[in-house]
Amino acid sequence: MLQQGGRRGRRAASLGVFLAALWLCVGGLFTPPVARAATEGCAGRLARTVEFETGEVRVYKSRNQACAVTVARVSGERRRMAVSIQPRGGAPVREAGRFTRYAGPVTVGAISRCVYVKGSIGSGSVDSGWILC
């Protein structure tokens, strides 16, 4: 008789753990992706926006990194997009392809360093020159 009670207790505990895990998973499905949508995946604060005819390049700066994303003015069909960021004295990091809304994010270490950002969407393009110095 005592063993059955022990089994019931373990089953109840297992069921409780399962239901808690399920609740966390389901809750995560319905949580809006606010942080990612706001920054397109870049950490830090928006430091600069460089506009051009078909979109803009957004540059984010955190304590030790700089991040860039090229964002289309009008989302929709897939088209050529590219973004690159280069810290002064370092190699550029680039992403290019056919996207519907944005290219990137691309991130570099940039503690006390200027960065050079380029972006393009279709026939439109821009480069920033050295910024965030």
Salt bridges, closest charged atoms under 4 A:
GLU40 OE2 - ARG58 NH1 3.07
GLU56 OE2 - ARG58 NE 2.64
